[in-house]
Amino acid sequence: MTTPEKATDYLARVNWKSLIEWMTAEAILNRPTDPLQFCRDLLGEKIAEQAGAEFKPEQVTDWLRNCYTEATALVDEHGTIRGKQLEKAQLSLPEQIINLRRKVDGMQKLLDASAVISSLDPLEATENIIGESCRILDCDRATIFTLDKVTQELVLSIAEGAKNIRVPIGQGIAGTVAATGETINIVDAYSDPRFSSSADK
């Protein structure tokens, strides 16, 4: 019976310490907004370079040394290191399957919502659009506005969990969307300078 390799021996054999130091150095030097995606792309780049060849622990030491050399070349005239651009790593097969399942689930929700809405009168359909939108997007409220061209205001038509309001074009987040025609997706609306307590609450 083969004796299991000790953890310390394994970590030393694969040069694990240098691997962690390399990834830590890359993260510190590049300061990625999404460190998980950055590490994924960083490792994906090295895996692509190997092209199926056997992993060589001594290569990691070279990666660690080279990352500081690359960082020197990325320093601008103010002494600031500009993070390097990495190609987004390809998804593994299990990850592709998970993404596909999410898309299928989303499509099924839309089909279910369409079946419910299609059999209703316009008012009921509008109310159900709000309800189904909240369910699909997993949000606590949604609102449909119509535009009053005379007063240049958004008029609340149907809302989930909101009171009747009128919003001047260009005021608040909703008014900004109406003025620009752009989609705005905000994680924390209350911290956005365009947020208006009178229009967006």
C-alpha positions in Angstrom: 0.0 0.0 0.0 1.4 3.4 -1.0 1.9 5.9 1.8 0.0 9.1 1.2 2.2 12.1 0.5 2.6 14.5 3.3 0.9 17.9 2.8 4.1 19.8 3.4 5.9 17.6 0.9 3.2 18.1 -1.8 3.2 21.9 -1.3 7.0 22.0 -1.6 7.0 19.7 -4.7 4.5 21.8 -6.7 6.1 25.1 -5.5 2.8 26.2 -4.0 4.3 29.0 -2.0 5.7 30.7 -5.1 2.4 30.2 -6.9 0.5 32.1 -4.2 3.2 34.7 -4.0 3.0 35.2 -7.8 -0.8 35.6 -7.8 -0.6 37.9 -4.7 2.1 40.1 -6.4 0.0 40.3 -9.6 -3.0 41.4 -7.7 -1.1 44.0 -5.7 0.6 45.4 -8.8 -2.6 45.5 -11.0 -5.2 46.2 -8.3 -8.1 44.5 -10.2 -11.6 45.5 -9.6 -12.7 41.9 -9.6 -9.9 39.8 -8.1 -11.6 36.5 -8.8 -12.0 37.2 -12.5 -8.5 38.5 -12.6 -7.0 35.4 -11.1 -9.1 33.2 -13.4 -7.8 35.1 -16.4 -4.3 35.1 -15.1 -4.3 31.3 -14.6 -6.2 30.9 -17.9 -3.3 32.7 -19.7 -0.7 30.3 -18.2 -2.8 27.3 -19.0 -3.1 28.4 -22.6 0.6 28.9 -22.8 1.2 25.3 -21.6 -0.9 24.0 -24.4 -1.4 20.7 -22.6 2.2 20.3 -21.5 3.0 18.9 -18.1 3.1 21.4 -15.2 6.6 22.3 -14.2 6.8 23.8 -10.6 10.0 25.7 -11.4 8.1 27.8 -14.0 6.2 29.5 -11.2 9.4 31.0 -9.9 10.0 32.5 -13.3 6.4 33.9 -13.3 7.0 35.6 -10.0 10.2 37.1 -11.2 8.7 38.2 -14.6 5.7 39.9 -13.0 7.9 42.5 -11.3 9.8 43.0 -14.6 6.5 43.6 -16.4 5.3 45.9 -13.7 8.4 48.1 -14.2 7.4 48.5 -17.9 3.8 49.5 -16.9 4.9 52.5 -14.7 3.7 55.8 -16.2 5.4 59.2 -15.9 3.7 59.8 -12.5 5.1 56.5 -11.0 1.7 54.8 -11.2 1.5 51.2 -12.4 -1.2 50.8 -15.0 -2.7 47.3 -14.7 -2.1 45.0 -17.7 -4.9 43.8 -19.9 -5.7 40.1 -19.8 -7.8 38.2 -22.2 -10.9 36.8 -20.6 -10.4 33.1 -19.8 -12.6 30.7 -21.6 -15.3 29.0 -19.6 -14.9 25.4 -18.7 -17.5 22.9 -19.8 -19.3 22.7 -16.4 -19.4 26.5 -16.3 -20.8 26.7 -19.8 -23.5 24.2 -18.7 -24.4 26.3 -15.7 -24.7 29.5 -17.8 -26.8 27.6 -20.3 -29.1 26.4 -17.5 -29.5 30.0 -16.3 -30.4 31.2 -19.7 -32.9 28.3 -20.2 -34.5 29.1 -16.8 -34.7 32.8 -17.8 -36.4 31.9 -21.1 -38.8 29.7 -19.3 -39.8 32.5 -16.9 -40.4 34.8 -19.9 -42.5 32.1 -21.6 -44.5 31.6 -18.5 -45.0 35.3 -18.1 -46.1 35.7 -21.7 -48.7 33.0 -21.4 -50.2 34.7 -18.4 -50.2 38.2 -19.9 -51.5 37.2 -23.4 -54.9 36.1 -22.0 -55.7 39.4 -20.1 -57.2 42.7 -21.0 -54.7 45.7 -21.3 -55.0 46.9 -17.7 -54.6 43.4 -16.3 -51.8 42.7 -18.7 -50.0 45.8 -17.6 -50.4 44.9 -13.9 -49.1 41.4 -14.6 -46.1 42.7 -16.6 -45.1 44.5 -13.4 -45.7 41.4 -11.2 -43.9 39.1 -13.6 -41.0 41.6 -14.1 -40.5 41.7 -10.3 -40.5 37.9 -10.2 -38.1 37.4 -13.1 -35.7 40.1 -11.9 -36.1 39.1 -8.2 -36.8 42.7 -7.2 -39.3 44.1 -4.7 -40.9 46.7 -6.9 -41.2 47.9 -10.5 -42.9 50.9 -12.2 -44.3 51.8 -15.6 -44.4 55.4 -16.6 -46.0 57.2 -19.5 -44.9 60.5 -20.9 -47.1 63.6 -20.7 -45.8 65.6 -23.6 -47.7 68.7 -22.6 -46.1 69.0 -19.1 -42.9 67.1 -20.0 -43.4 64.8 -17.1 -43.4 61.1 -16.5 -46.7 59.9 -15.2 -46.9 56.8 -13.0 -49.2 54.3 -14.8 -48.7 51.1 -12.8 -46.4 50.4 -9.9 -45.6 47.6 -7.5 -45.2 49.0 -4.0 -45.1 52.7 -5.1 -47.5 55.6 -4.8 -48.8 57.8 -7.7 -46.1 60.3 -8.7 -45.1 62.6 -11.5 -41.5 63.1 -12.5 -40.1 66.0 -14.5 -38.0 64.9 -17.5 -34.4 65.0 -16.5 -35.0 64.8 -12.7 -33.9 61.8 -10.7 -32.8 58.5 -12.2 -36.2 57.8 -13.9 -36.2 61.3 -15.4 -32.7 61.0 -16.6 -33.5 57.7 -18.4 -36.4 59.5 -20.1 -34.2 62.4 -21.1 -31.3 60.4 -22.5 -33.0 57.2 -23.6 -30.1 55.3 -22.0 -30.4 52.2 -19.8 -29.2 52.8 -16.2 -28.3 49.8 -14.0 -27.3 51.0 -10.5 -26.3 48.7 -7.6 -27.0 51.3 -5.0 -29.4 54.0 -6.2 -29.2 56.0 -2.9 -25.5 56.7 -3.5 -26.0 57.9 -7.1 -25.9 61.7 -7.4 -28.8 61.6 -9.8 -31.0 60.0 -7.2 -33.9 62.3 -6.2 -35.8 61.5 -3.0 -39.0 63.0 -4.4 -38.8 61.2 -7.7 -37.1 57.9 -7.1 -38.2 56.9 -3.6 
